[in-house]
Amino acid sequence: SVAIGTIITMSSHHWLLAWIGLELNTLAIIPIIAKQHHPRATEATTKYFLTQAAASAMILFASTTNAWTTGTWDVSQLTASPSCTLLTLALSMKLGLAPLHFWLPEVLQGVPMETALIIATWQKLAPISLLYLTYNSINPMVLLMMALISTLSGGWGGLNQTQTRKIMAFSSIAHLGWMAAILALNPNILLLNLLLYIIMTIPMFLMLKSTSSKTIKDLTTLWTTSPQITSMMMILLMSLGGLPPLTGFMPKWLILQELTMHNLTTIATIMAMSALLSLFFYLRMAYVTALTLHPTTTKDTNKWRFQPKLMMPATALTILSLFLLPMMPMMY
């Protein structure tokens, strides 16, 4: 049902059908979040449901107001100015764009890694597809302001975190800020950025799940159980931070180039500086994972049996996360 809801929204041209797809998507993931009988899971479910329900109501209200003004329910015919602003706010709430991002870290903290992976990747597809379909109607300055706040909030918010799921949530907020910045200028780069974000985020969550790393402290003993995951995770974190010559540098390079071409040098500079904030907590995780040794009294440096083994999808996606930069002329 989660997949069907997203596909309905992505393929629809009628506002009511798009709204039904979003609702189906939300209602399908609620039982997945609430699967664990734990107060944290219940809290995460409640927060997720309330924010998504409020955003869905705003989308329905915006589309109805637009239909009242223009006489059409076509998704691409969003011309009424109040409807455009309301729809932008509603979709940003669904995505977790700042300043409507407060639910995302709390929800991810209360769910298992697999569910957090779904919320951080698959659940972004439907709202972003609606933003992509209506980008001609959306006010670019509203998007740019939300993008700036998102990149700064994602950077500042992740600095003081010790929980890996919350760090990945603030990482998601920062990446969404970069996507929002380029939406009004060149939506094709948005799709490329989204694809690369998903390619980099999936193996990161799979590694955290396979090693049961819920906090940064858990990462300190990772080298004793799986040295190969340790080295791969360190390079993957650098790619998420956007360091050249890794894949994560590609979308940031293209977005900064596009912003400067449109004489938005100030915004480009602030976003580049905010990327340093995100890079700091990625570097901290990489430092703890691969460059520090946990105090130990045993003579053996590694445990006698290496566990866990990394799954094949994570290995393949990690390779893509590291070496796609030379293919940029083919992809863009």
Secondary structure, DSSP 8 states (H G I E B T S, - for coil): -HHHHHHHHHH--BHHHHHHHHHHHHHHHHHHHTTS-SHHHHHHHHHHHHHHHHHHHHHHHHHHHHHHHHS--BTT----HHHHHHHHHHHHHHHT-TTS-THHHHHHHTS-HHHHHHHHTGGGHHHHHHHHHTTTTS-HHHHHHHHHHHHHHHHHHHHT--BHHHHHHHHHHHHHHHHHHHHTT-HHHHHHHHHHHHHHHHHHHHHHHHTT--BHHHHTTHHHH-HHHHHHHHHHHHHHHT-TTSTTHHHHHHHHHHHHHTT-HHHHHHHHHHHHHHHHHHHHHHHHHHS-------S-SS-SS------HHHHHHHHHHHH-GGGHHHH-
